[in-house]
Amino acid sequence: MQTVTVTSAADKKPLAAVRVQIGARYGFTDTAGQVRMDAIPTGAHTLTIAHPGYARVVKPLSLADGKRTPVAFPSSIMIC
């Protein structure tokens, strides 16, 4: 299971209701800025982040088994 945490780059606070999509799987962050996704295989994916008030972001993402993957853009993302 991967946990994605989304925080504001401006104040480092968690962002709720962010749509996070990795490949074909997606979910929305909770009030702690987290969403959990099951069965995302390691390897290359496309990460899409969307939230009102922020620019939609689409980035390539490479997931390694058991590694944290920080992704920087208008909000801070940590994928575990």
All heavy atoms as an XYZ file, in Angstrom:
587
protein
N       0.849     -1.177      0.000
C       0.000      0.000      0.000
C       0.893      1.237      0.000
O       1.851      1.310      0.751
C      -0.903      0.008      1.227
C      -1.740      1.263      1.299
S      -2.829      1.399      2.728
C      -3.812     -0.050      2.572
N       0.577      2.186     -0.855
C       1.297      3.455     -0.898
C       0.454      4.515     -0.188
O      -0.763      4.540     -0.329
C       1.562      3.914     -2.332
C       2.726      3.254     -3.004
C       2.427      1.838     -3.446
O       1.302      1.495     -3.739
N       3.445      1.016     -3.490
N       1.123      5.372      0.567
C       0.476      6.513      1.196
C       1.041      7.761      0.551
O       2.249      7.932      0.468
C       0.748      6.553      2.708
O       0.245      5.359      3.298
C       0.062      7.768      3.342
N       0.150      8.602      0.057
C       0.542      9.872     -0.537
C       0.148     10.966      0.432
O      -0.991     11.016      0.892
C      -0.157     10.088     -1.899
C       0.225     11.430     -2.493
C       0.162      8.952     -2.857
N       1.099     11.841      0.766
C       0.836     12.974      1.650
C       1.033     14.258      0.866
O       2.064     14.438      0.222
C       1.789     12.957      2.860
O       1.641     11.707      3.538
C       1.474     14.103      3.809
N       0.043     15.139      0.907
C       0.090     16.398      0.170
C       0.038     17.548      1.176
O      -0.868     17.611      2.001
C      -1.090     16.524     -0.817
C      -1.004     17.815     -1.603
C      -1.147     15.318     -1.759
N       1.043     18.441      1.090
C       1.069     19.623      1.953
C       1.271     20.861      1.090
O       1.822     20.787     -0.006
C       2.205     19.546      2.987
O       3.447     19.416      2.314
C       2.016     18.390      3.953
N       0.838     21.982      1.612
C       1.044     23.253      0.936
C       2.523     23.614      0.964
O       3.166     23.534      2.017
C       0.231     24.341      1.630
O       0.619     25.609      1.174
N       3.068     24.002     -0.168
C       4.465     24.432     -0.217
C       4.643     25.748      0.538
O       5.718     26.013      1.065
C       4.920     24.577     -1.661
N       3.589     26.556      0.630
C       3.682     27.870      1.275
C       3.802     27.766      2.794
O       4.635     28.411      3.408
C       2.475     28.721      0.905
N       2.954     26.916      3.415
C       2.953     26.862      4.879
C       3.133     25.450      5.444
O       3.045     25.253      6.648
C       1.677     27.491      5.437
C       0.411     26.784      4.974
O       0.490     25.663      4.419
O      -0.674     27.350      5.176
N       3.362     24.479      4.583
C       3.619     23.081      4.992
C       2.435     22.404      5.669
O       2.579     21.344      6.243
C       4.854     22.978      5.907
C       6.093     23.624      5.356
C       6.572     22.939      4.115
C       7.901     23.532      3.675
N       8.039     23.639      2.268
N       1.246     22.998      5.587
C       0.061     22.392      6.192
C      -0.546     21.374      5.229
O      -0.465     21.534      4.005
C      -0.965     23.466      6.538
C      -0.510     24.353      7.667
C      -1.573     25.336      8.065
C      -1.075     26.199      9.208
N      -2.059     27.181      9.616
N      -1.197     20.322      5.759
C      -1.824     19.316      4.910
C      -2.941     19.922      4.060
O      -3.627     20.845      4.494
C      -2.416     18.309      5.901
C      -1.863     18.646      7.229
C      -1.359     20.045      7.179
N      -3.088     19.391      2.857
C      -4.167     19.824      1.965
C      -5.187     18.693      1.843
O      -4.839     17.572      1.466
C      -3.623     20.169      0.583
C      -2.785     21.431      0.488
C      -2.188     21.566     -0.913
C      -3.622     22.655      0.811
N      -6.438     18.987      2.179
C      -7.516     18.017      2.075
C      -8.204     18.131      0.718
O      -8.124     19.172      0.054
C      -8.525     18.240      3.194
N      -8.869     17.075      0.309
C      -9.685     17.023     -0.914
C      -8.866     17.216     -2.187
O      -9.372     17.698     -3.188
C     -10.828     18.025     -0.845
N      -7.594     16.827     -2.152
C      -6.747     16.857     -3.348
C      -6.950     15.550     -4.093
O      -6.885     14.473     -3.498
C      -5.256     17.022     -2.980
C      -4.376     16.964     -4.216
C      -5.041     18.310     -2.210
N      -7.223     15.628     -5.397
C      -7.355     14.414     -6.208
C      -5.962     13.982     -6.623
O      -5.233     14.718     -7.277
C      -8.203     14.663     -7.452
C      -8.492     13.390     -8.235
C      -9.379     13.709     -9.447
N      -9.934     12.528    -10.039
C      -9.316     11.765    -10.947
N      -8.100     12.076    -11.350
N      -9.914     10.700    -11.440
N      -5.581     12.780     -6.210
C      -4.272     12.213     -6.519
C      -4.496     10.988     -7.388
O      -5.234     10.077     -7.007
C      -3.529     11.801     -5.225
C      -2.198     11.145     -5.552
C      -3.333     12.999     -4.309
N      -3.871     10.975     -8.564
C      -3.995      9.836     -9.465
C      -2.605      9.331     -9.821
O      -1.726     10.102    -10.201
C      -4.738     10.236    -10.738
C      -4.948      9.072    -11.684
C      -5.860      9.430    -12.842
O      -6.553     10.452    -12.816
N      -5.874      8.588    -13.844
N      -2.411      8.033     -9.646
C      -1.180      7.359    -10.055
C      -1.598      6.262    -11.016
O      -2.267      5.302    -10.623
C      -0.416      6.777     -8.852
C      -0.023      7.891     -7.876
C       0.826      6.027     -9.330
C       0.603      7.404     -6.588
N      -1.223      6.442    -12.281
C      -1.692      5.506    -13.297
C      -3.205      5.575    -13.384
O      -3.778      6.658    -13.467
N      -3.873      4.425    -13.296
C      -5.334      4.377    -13.386
C      -6.007      4.501    -12.022
O      -7.218      4.638    -11.951
C      -5.767      3.075    -14.049
N      -5.237      4.469    -10.946
C      -5.817      4.532     -9.604
C      -5.841      5.977     -9.108
O      -4.915      6.733     -9.343
C      -4.995      3.672     -8.654
C      -5.102      2.202     -8.976
C      -4.138      1.413     -8.104
N      -4.260      0.004     -8.306
C      -3.631     -0.673     -9.269
N      -2.838     -0.057    -10.106
N      -3.796     -1.974     -9.381
N      -6.911      6.303     -8.372
C      -6.983      7.661     -7.817
C      -7.738      7.650     -6.493
O      -8.452      6.705     -6.161
C      -7.624      8.640     -8.793
C      -9.104      8.446     -8.979
C     -10.007      9.143     -8.200
C      -9.597      7.564     -9.933
C     -11.378      8.965     -8.359
C     -10.955      7.383    -10.103
C     -11.842      8.080     -9.313
O     -13.179      7.892     -9.465
N      -7.545      8.722     -5.741
C      -8.255      8.921     -4.493
C      -8.141     10.377     -4.099
O      -7.497     11.181     -4.785
N      -8.770     10.730     -2.978
C      -8.762     12.102     -2.487
C      -8.132     12.142     -1.101
O      -8.387     11.263     -0.274
C     -10.187     12.658     -2.436
C     -10.788     12.837     -3.791
C     -11.451     11.790     -4.415
C     -10.666     14.046     -4.458
C     -11.993     11.956     -5.681
C     -11.210     14.216     -5.722
C     -11.871     13.165     -6.336
N      -7.328     13.171     -0.850
C      -6.685     13.279      0.453
C      -7.706     13.597      1.534
O      -8.714     14.262      1.297
C      -5.587     14.360      0.449
O      -6.151     15.614      0.089
C      -4.451     13.993     -0.492
N      -7.397     13.112      2.746
C      -8.234     13.388      3.912
C      -7.769     14.681      4.589
O      -6.920     15.392      4.045
C      -8.205     12.195      4.869
C      -6.810     11.853      5.390
O      -5.891     12.697      5.290
O      -6.639     10.730      5.897
N      -8.287     14.967      5.765
C      -7.928     16.212      6.454
C      -6.461     16.243      6.887
O      -5.915     17.310      7.143
C      -8.830     16.451      7.674
O      -8.733     15.323      8.549
C     -10.278     16.672      7.258
N      -5.814     15.084      6.938
C      -4.381     15.016      7.250
C      -3.530     15.125      5.984
O      -2.317     15.003      6.039
C      -4.058     13.720      7.985
N      -4.204     15.346      4.846
C      -3.483     15.471      3.580
C      -3.020     14.139      3.013
O      -2.154     14.101      2.154
N      -3.617     13.031      3.469
C      -3.164     11.714      3.035
C      -4.234     10.952      2.273
O      -5.422     11.064      2.558
C      -2.732     10.876      4.236
C      -1.538     11.449      4.953
C      -1.038     10.539      6.051
O      -1.773      9.748      6.608
N       0.244     10.662      6.354
N      -3.762     10.163      1.319
C      -4.607      9.198      0.636
C      -3.788      7.914      0.525
O      -2.584      7.953      0.298
C      -5.076      9.706     -0.761
C      -3.915      9.957     -1.691
C      -6.062      8.729     -1.394
N      -4.434      6.780      0.715
C      -3.767      5.482      0.619
C      -4.265      4.751     -0.617
O      -5.457      4.752     -0.894
C      -4.026      4.667      1.874
C      -3.311      5.238      3.068
C      -3.753      4.599      4.371
N      -3.086      5.208      5.511
C      -3.429      6.361      6.055
N      -4.414      7.061      5.553
N      -2.775      6.844      7.081
N      -3.333      4.148     -1.333
C      -3.671      3.428     -2.555
C      -3.070      2.035     -2.501
O      -1.891      1.884     -2.178
C      -3.155      4.175     -3.776
C      -3.778      5.520     -3.969
S      -3.204      6.261     -5.503
C      -4.035      7.811     -5.440
N      -3.889      1.045     -2.792
C      -3.444     -0.346     -2.788
C      -2.927     -0.778     -4.145
O      -3.382     -0.288     -5.184
C      -4.604     -1.278     -2.421
C      -5.008     -1.156     -0.967
O      -4.125     -0.892     -0.141
O      -6.199     -1.331     -0.680
N      -1.998     -1.698     -4.110
C      -1.557     -2.456     -5.279
C      -1.041     -1.607     -6.435
O      -1.298     -1.902     -7.594
C      -2.682     -3.371     -5.758
N      -0.299     -0.562     -6.137
C       0.360      0.183     -7.202
C       1.723     -0.468     -7.400
O       2.537     -0.486     -6.475
C       0.507      1.673     -6.873
C      -0.875      2.297     -6.719
C       1.314      2.392     -7.951
C      -0.858      3.726     -6.268
N       1.962     -1.034     -8.548
C       3.234     -1.729     -8.750
C       4.408     -0.755     -8.835
O       4.241      0.419     -9.157
C       3.030     -2.453    -10.090
C       1.970     -1.685    -10.789
C       1.100     -1.080     -9.719
N       5.597     -1.249     -8.523
C       6.785     -0.435     -8.699
C       6.971     -0.168    -10.182
O       6.411     -0.859    -11.032
C       8.031     -1.144     -8.129
O       8.187     -2.386     -8.796
C       7.903     -1.376     -6.641
N       7.740      0.851    -10.499
C       8.014      1.169    -11.901
C       7.523      2.545    -12.285
O       7.233      3.392    -11.438
N       7.419      2.766    -13.590
C       7.065      4.074    -14.147
C       5.553      4.263    -14.188
O       4.816      3.353    -14.570
C       7.648      4.216    -15.546
N       5.116      5.453    -13.784
C       3.697      5.825    -13.761
C       3.574      7.297    -14.133
O       4.567      8.015    -14.207
C       3.104      5.628    -12.364
C       3.167      4.237    -11.867
N       2.258      3.278    -12.209
C       4.071      3.632    -11.054
C       2.579      2.142    -11.632
N       3.684      2.328    -10.916
N       2.328      7.735    -14.283
C       2.034      9.161    -14.412
C       1.303      9.589    -13.152
O       0.322      8.964    -12.752
C       1.164      9.441    -15.646
O       1.880      9.029    -16.807
C       0.831     10.915    -15.761
N       1.804     10.648    -12.519
C       1.195     11.217    -11.321
C       0.429     12.462    -11.724
O       0.978     13.349    -12.377
C       2.282     11.582    -10.303
C       1.835     12.395     -9.087
C       0.930     11.558     -8.189
C       3.041     12.895     -8.316
N      -0.853     12.518    -11.352
C      -1.682     13.685    -11.626
C      -2.250     14.188    -10.304
O      -2.800     13.410     -9.528
C      -2.832     13.334    -12.591
O      -2.287     12.766    -13.775
C      -3.653     14.561    -12.938
N      -2.091     15.485    -10.050
C      -2.582     16.124     -8.830
C      -3.510     17.259     -9.243
O      -3.149     18.083    -10.086
C      -1.415     16.713     -8.001
C      -0.372     15.655     -7.700
C      -1.923     17.390     -6.752
C      -0.799     14.594     -6.735
N      -4.699     17.306     -8.631
C      -5.650     18.376     -8.941
C      -6.326     18.839     -7.647
O      -6.744     18.014     -6.826
C      -6.685     17.890     -9.936
N      -6.400     20.165     -7.489
C      -7.037     20.750     -6.310
C      -7.475     22.167     -6.677
O      -6.720     22.905     -7.310
C      -6.044     20.788     -5.147
C      -6.642     21.215     -3.851
N      -6.766     22.530     -3.494
C      -7.141     20.497     -2.827
C      -7.320     22.612     -2.297
N      -7.557     21.384     -1.871
N      -8.688     22.578     -6.263
C      -9.113     23.944     -6.547
C      -8.111     24.956     -5.991
O      -7.617     24.808     -4.879
C     -10.460     24.052     -5.829
C     -10.944     22.645     -5.715
C      -9.699     21.812     -5.549
N      -7.781     25.944     -6.769
C      -6.852     26.970     -6.339
C      -5.404     26.669     -6.655
O      -4.536     27.492     -6.416
N      -5.127     25.474     -7.178
C      -3.774     25.082     -7.562
C      -3.786     24.663     -9.025
O      -4.790     24.142     -9.517
C      -3.272     23.897     -6.722
C      -2.978     24.250     -5.289
C      -3.992     24.302     -4.334
C      -1.682     24.534     -4.875
C      -3.720     24.621     -3.019
C      -1.400     24.853     -3.556
C      -2.427     24.890     -2.640
O      -2.165     25.212     -1.333
N      -2.684     24.855     -9.694
C      -2.565     24.386    -11.073
C      -2.555     22.865    -11.086
O      -1.952     22.229    -10.222
C      -1.281     24.924    -11.702
N      -3.262     22.286    -12.055
C      -3.233     20.827    -12.237
C      -1.831     20.438    -12.671
O      -1.232     21.076    -13.528
C      -4.261     20.421    -13.294
C      -4.353     18.929    -13.492
C      -5.536     18.651    -14.433
N      -5.645     17.244    -14.701
C      -5.220     16.659    -15.817
N      -4.676     17.386    -16.782
N      -5.344     15.382    -15.986
N      -1.313     19.378    -12.069
C       0.044     18.947    -12.361
C       0.034     17.509    -12.848
O      -0.646     16.657    -12.272
C       0.932     19.060    -11.103
C       2.320     18.510    -11.363
C       1.006     20.505    -10.647
N       0.767     17.260    -13.920
C       0.956     15.909    -14.444
C       2.453     15.706    -14.579
O       3.130     16.501    -15.238
C       0.250     15.730    -15.807
C       0.489     14.326    -16.343
C      -1.235     16.035    -15.699
N       2.974     14.661    -13.911
C       4.417     14.413    -13.911
C       4.696     12.923    -14.043
O       3.939     12.113    -13.519
C       5.035     14.859    -12.579
C       5.332     16.309    -12.461
C       6.130     16.554    -11.208
C       7.470     17.070    -11.624
N       8.207     17.740    -10.581
N       5.807     12.576    -14.677
C       6.222     11.179    -14.642
C       6.681     10.839    -13.225
O       7.195     11.696    -12.506
C       7.382     11.118    -15.639
C       7.870     12.505    -15.758
C       6.710     13.412    -15.442
N       6.459      9.593    -12.834
C       6.795      9.145    -11.492
C       7.367      7.746    -11.570
O       6.817      6.885    -12.252
C       5.531      9.148    -10.624
C       5.643      8.591     -9.217
C       6.505      9.513     -8.363
C       4.265      8.426     -8.607
N       8.460      7.515    -10.889
C       9.051      6.187    -10.813
C       9.025      5.738     -9.367
O       9.596      6.398     -8.494
C      10.488      6.212    -11.341
O      11.037      4.916    -11.263
N       8.324      4.631     -9.087
C       8.214      4.123     -7.729
C       9.138      2.939     -7.534
O       9.117      1.993     -8.319
C       6.775      3.688     -7.432
C       5.726      4.790     -7.386
C       4.352      4.185     -7.152
C       6.053      5.796     -6.309
N       9.941      3.001     -6.484
C      10.804      1.884     -6.096
C      10.206      1.249     -4.849
O       9.666      1.939     -3.980
C      12.216      2.380     -5.835
N      10.297     -0.042     -4.741
C       9.721     -0.781     -3.623
C      10.290     -0.304     -2.286
O      11.498     -0.286     -2.086
C       9.990     -2.277     -3.805
C       9.151     -3.123     -2.879
O       8.052     -2.672     -2.503
O       9.589     -4.227     -2.529
N       9.396      0.137     -1.391
C       9.794      0.512     -0.054
C      10.534      1.828      0.079
O      11.051      2.145      1.142
N      10.589      2.628     -0.967
C      11.328      3.894     -0.910
C      10.356      5.071     -0.891
O       9.320      5.041     -1.540
C      12.241      4.027     -2.131
C      13.189      2.875     -2.282
C      14.584      3.346     -2.173
C      15.478      2.122     -2.221
N      16.799      2.334     -2.458
N      10.734      6.130     -0.173
C       9.965      7.376     -0.183
C      10.353      8.156     -1.429
O      11.525      8.242     -1.766
C      10.266      8.192      1.069
C       9.770      7.528      2.324
C      10.236      8.257      3.568
N       9.655      9.581      3.674
C       8.621      9.893      4.438
N       8.063      8.975      5.168
N       8.166     11.119      4.479
N       9.370      8.729     -2.092
C       9.616      9.452     -3.335
C       9.077     10.866     -3.210
O       7.874     11.088     -3.368
C       8.930      8.726     -4.521
O       9.346      7.368     -4.534
C       9.262      9.388     -5.837
N       9.923     11.844     -2.895
C       9.425     13.222     -2.828
C       9.209     13.794     -4.225
O       9.987     13.521     -5.136
C      10.528     13.969     -2.092
C      11.758     13.159     -2.295
C      11.318     11.740     -2.537
N       8.139     14.531     -4.402
C       7.824     15.168     -5.672
C       7.567     16.639     -5.379
O       6.727     16.967     -4.552
C       6.573     14.542     -6.322
C       6.234     15.214     -7.625
C       6.770     13.041     -6.513
N       8.298     17.528     -6.037
C       8.154     18.964     -5.763
C       7.399     19.650     -6.891
O       7.720     19.468     -8.049
C       9.527     19.600     -5.610
N       6.388     20.413     -6.560
C       5.687     21.334     -7.439
C       4.849     22.247     -6.563
O       5.150     22.314     -5.380
C       4.893     20.616     -8.541
C       4.054     19.463     -8.116
C       2.755     19.664     -7.733
C       4.561     18.185     -8.108
C       1.955     18.601     -7.363
C       3.771     17.123     -7.729
C       2.471     17.331     -7.363
N       3.831     22.967     -7.049
C       3.178     23.966     -6.203
C       2.730     23.486     -4.827
O       2.526     24.267     -3.935
C       1.982     24.409     -7.048
C       2.440     24.215     -8.440
C       3.321     22.981     -8.392
N       2.571     22.196     -4.641
C       2.369     21.646     -3.303
C       3.431     20.583     -3.111
O       4.037     20.123     -4.055
C       0.963     21.065     -3.156
O       0.728     20.095     -4.136
N       3.699     20.206     -1.888
C       4.706     19.180     -1.620
C       4.039     17.837     -1.509
O       3.047     17.693     -0.807
C       5.441     19.503     -0.323
O       6.088     20.735     -0.416
N       4.587     16.845     -2.175
C       4.010     15.512     -2.192
C       5.054     14.529     -1.669
O       6.208     14.590     -2.051
C       3.648     15.074     -3.630
C       2.764     16.124     -4.302
C       2.989     13.715     -3.658
C       1.449     16.342     -3.676
N       4.649     13.596     -0.818
C       5.530     12.527     -0.391
C       4.788     11.214     -0.614
O       3.668     11.055     -0.139
C       5.889     12.676      1.092
C       6.824     11.604      1.592
S       8.448     11.627      0.826
C       9.144     13.101      1.537
N       5.400     10.330     -1.343
C       4.809      9.035     -1.616
C       5.623      7.981     -0.899
O       6.841      7.905     -1.082
C       4.754      8.754     -3.128
C       3.946      9.855     -3.806
C       4.159      7.380     -3.401
C       4.010      9.835     -5.287
N       4.977      7.196     -0.052
C       5.671      6.155      0.702
C       5.126      4.794      0.322
O       3.973      4.636      0.131
C       5.471      6.338      2.187
S       5.940      7.952      2.770
